[in-house]
Amino acid sequence: MEIFEQDETTLSYDRCKFYINYQDKEGNIKNYNPDFIVNYFNSPDKIIEIKSSWCIDKYNNPLKFKAGREFAIENNMLYEVWTEEKLDI
């Protein structure tokens, strides 16, 4: 993706190949696959989830994002949700 390639601090990036467990509104354990993992030269790796702004607070997304942030902290990483605003689209 161009946004990663334009960042001089990016070492590499790829689609996430791991899943993060979360508990849905009914209490069921689910998992989801974040969109990207970005490796940087001098900072922690970052998990990036891309979502349309209209659905940020819908469905199980807030629960997924919470689990993603917790996973990132536990693994010395960062976690961000990017919308079309961040991607300038």
C-alpha positions as a Markdown table, in Angstrom:
| # | Residue | x | y | z |
|---|---|---|---|---|
| 1 | Met | 0.0 | 0.0 | 0.0 |
| 2 | Glu | 1.2 | 3.4 | -0.9 |
| 3 | Ile | 0.7 | 4.9 | 2.5 |
| 4 | Phe | 3.2 | 2.4 | 4.0 |
| 5 | Glu | 5.7 | 2.8 | 1.2 |
| 6 | Gln | 5.7 | 6.6 | 1.6 |
| 7 | Asp | 6.7 | 6.3 | 5.2 |
| 8 | Glu | 10.5 | 6.2 | 5.5 |
| 9 | Thr | 10.3 | 4.5 | 8.9 |
| 10 | Thr | 8.5 | 1.5 | 7.4 |
| 11 | Leu | 10.7 | -1.6 | 7.3 |
| 12 | Ser | 8.0 | -3.9 | 5.9 |
| 13 | Tyr | 4.3 | -4.5 | 5.8 |
| 14 | Asp | 2.0 | -7.4 | 5.1 |
| 15 | Arg | -1.5 | -8.7 | 5.6 |
| 16 | Cys | -2.0 | -10.0 | 9.1 |
| 17 | Lys | -1.6 | -13.7 | 9.3 |
| 18 | Phe | -2.9 | -14.1 | 12.8 |
| 19 | Tyr | -6.2 | -13.9 | 14.5 |
| 20 | Ile | -7.2 | -12.1 | 17.7 |
| 21 | Asn | -9.9 | -13.6 | 20.0 |
| 22 | Tyr | -12.7 | -11.4 | 21.4 |
| 23 | Gln | -16.0 | -12.0 | 23.1 |
| 24 | Asp | -19.1 | -10.9 | 21.2 |
| 25 | Lys | -22.2 | -9.2 | 22.7 |
| 26 | Glu | -23.7 | -12.6 | 23.4 |
| 27 | Gly | -20.6 | -13.9 | 25.2 |
| 28 | Asn | -19.4 | -16.1 | 22.5 |
| 29 | Ile | -15.7 | -16.3 | 21.8 |
| 30 | Lys | -14.9 | -15.2 | 18.2 |
| 31 | Asn | -11.8 | -14.3 | 16.4 |
| 32 | Tyr | -11.0 | -11.8 | 13.7 |
| 33 | Asn | -8.1 | -11.2 | 11.4 |
| 34 | Pro | -6.8 | -7.6 | 11.4 |
| 35 | Asp | -5.9 | -6.1 | 8.0 |
| 36 | Phe | -2.2 | -5.3 | 8.2 |
| 37 | Ile | 0.9 | -5.6 | 10.3 |
| 38 | Val | 3.6 | -3.0 | 9.8 |
| 39 | Asn | 7.2 | -3.3 | 10.9 |
| 40 | Tyr | 9.2 | -0.1 | 11.6 |
| 41 | Phe | 12.9 | 0.6 | 11.8 |
| 42 | Asn | 12.9 | 2.2 | 15.3 |
| 43 | Ser | 9.5 | 1.7 | 16.8 |
| 44 | Pro | 7.1 | -1.1 | 17.8 |
| 45 | Asp | 5.2 | -3.0 | 15.1 |
| 46 | Lys | 1.7 | -1.8 | 14.4 |
| 47 | Ile | -1.5 | -3.7 | 13.8 |
| 48 | Ile | -3.8 | -1.8 | 11.5 |
| 49 | Glu | -7.5 | -2.4 | 11.1 |
| 50 | Ile | -9.2 | -0.6 | 8.2 |
| 51 | Lys | -12.9 | 0.2 | 8.6 |
| 52 | Ser | -15.4 | 2.6 | 7.0 |
| 53 | Ser | -16.3 | 5.4 | 9.4 |
| 54 | Trp | -20.0 | 4.6 | 9.2 |
| 55 | Cys | -19.4 | 1.2 | 10.9 |
| 56 | Ile | -16.9 | 2.0 | 13.5 |
| 57 | Asp | -19.4 | 1.8 | 16.3 |
| 58 | Lys | -21.6 | -0.9 | 14.8 |
| 59 | Tyr | -21.8 | -4.7 | 15.0 |
| 60 | Asn | -19.0 | -6.2 | 17.1 |
| 61 | Asn | -16.4 | -3.7 | 15.9 |
| 62 | Pro | -15.9 | -1.9 | 19.3 |
| 63 | Leu | -15.3 | -5.3 | 20.9 |
| 64 | Lys | -12.8 | -6.3 | 18.2 |
| 65 | Phe | -11.0 | -3.0 | 18.5 |
| 66 | Lys | -10.8 | -3.4 | 22.3 |
| 67 | Ala | -9.4 | -6.9 | 21.9 |
| 68 | Gly | -6.9 | -5.7 | 19.3 |
| 69 | Arg | -5.6 | -2.9 | 21.6 |
| 70 | Glu | -5.2 | -5.4 | 24.4 |
| 71 | Phe | -3.4 | -7.9 | 22.1 |
| 72 | Ala | -1.1 | -5.2 | 20.9 |
| 73 | Ile | -0.2 | -4.1 | 24.5 |
| 74 | Glu | 0.4 | -7.7 | 25.5 |
| 75 | Asn | 2.8 | -8.1 | 22.5 |
| 76 | Asn | 4.6 | -4.8 | 22.7 |
| 77 | Met | 2.9 | -3.5 | 19.6 |
| 78 | Leu | 0.6 | -0.6 | 18.6 |
| 79 | Tyr | -3.0 | -0.9 | 17.3 |
| 80 | Glu | -4.8 | 1.6 | 15.2 |
| 81 | Val | -8.1 | 1.7 | 13.3 |
| 82 | Trp | -7.9 | 3.7 | 10.1 |
| 83 | Thr | -10.9 | 5.1 | 8.2 |
| 84 | Glu | -11.2 | 6.8 | 4.9 |
| 85 | Glu | -10.2 | 10.0 | 6.6 |
| 86 | Lys | -6.7 | 8.6 | 7.5 |
| 87 | Leu | -6.4 | 7.0 | 4.0 |
| 88 | Asp | -7.5 | 10.3 | 2.4 |
| 89 | Ile | -10.2 | 8.6 | 0.2 |
